[in-house]
Each structure stands twice: as structure tokens, then as C-alpha cells.
Amino acid sequence: MKILRLFLFLTFVALSFTGCGNLLYLSKLGWHQSLITFHSVPIEEILEKDGVGQEDKEKIRSFKK
């Protein structure tokens, strides 16, 4: 058990010296990326909605290609 604790501590220390070692920064990035991923809507679903204007639908279709 002491070896595991030592390994985790040394890993944490090593990560602290890297450029992206700030764990709060990395956790914030992961949180926001998960929000983007889980709240995304398929393009086909947007194109089927009546509330979306024709001009916007054409823009979406041009990016889809």
C-alpha cells in the first residue's frame, strides 16, 4: 500500500512540473468537453425542425459536405 501511495504522489509531482500539469485546468477542460459532447444535436435533427430558417439550413448543408 505504501508503494502505491508513493507512486501516486510521485506521479502527481511529475505532472505538476509539466506544462499542463495543473489538475484543476485539466479537469475544467474535461468537464467542458463533456458538456459539448453530451449536448450536441445531430445535423439531420436540426434540418428537420420548422423553427430553423431556410438560410440557416443552407449554411448547415454547405458545412456538411
C-alpha positions in Angstrom: 0.0 0.0 0.0 2.9 2.4 0.8 4.3 1.7 -2.7 1.0 2.6 -4.3 0.8 5.9 -2.3 4.4 6.7 -3.2 3.8 6.0 -6.9 0.7 8.2 -6.9 2.5 11.0 -5.1 5.4 10.9 -7.5 3.1 10.8 -10.5 1.3 13.9 -9.1 4.6 15.7 -8.6 5.8 14.8 -12.1 2.6 16.0 -13.6 2.9 19.3 -11.7 6.1 20.1 -13.5 4.7 19.6 -17.0 3.1 22.4 -19.0 -0.5 21.1 -18.5 0.1 19.7 -15.0 -2.4 21.9 -13.3 -5.1 19.3 -12.4 -7.8 22.0 -12.0 -7.1 23.2 -15.5 -7.3 19.7 -16.9 -10.5 18.8 -15.0 -12.1 22.0 -16.3 -11.2 21.1 -19.8 -12.6 17.6 -19.4 -15.8 19.0 -17.9 -16.5 21.5 -20.7 -15.6 18.9 -23.4 -18.1 16.5 -21.9 -20.8 19.3 -21.9 -20.2 19.9 -25.6 -20.3 16.2 -26.4 -23.4 15.3 -24.5 -25.4 18.3 -25.5 -24.7 18.1 -29.3 -27.6 17.6 -31.7 -27.4 15.7 -35.0 -27.4 17.8 -38.1 -30.4 15.9 -39.6 -32.4 16.7 -36.5 -31.7 20.4 -36.9 -32.6 20.3 -40.6 -36.0 18.8 -39.9 -37.0 21.5 -37.4 -39.5 24.1 -38.7 -38.1 26.8 -36.4 -34.8 26.9 -38.3 -34.8 29.4 -41.2 -34.1 28.3 -44.8 -30.9 30.4 -44.9 -29.5 28.7 -41.8 -30.4 25.3 -43.2 -28.4 26.1 -46.4 -25.4 27.2 -44.3 -25.6 23.9 -42.4 -25.8 21.9 -45.6 -22.8 23.7 -47.1 -20.7 22.8 -44.0 -22.0 19.2 -44.0 -20.3 18.5 -47.4 
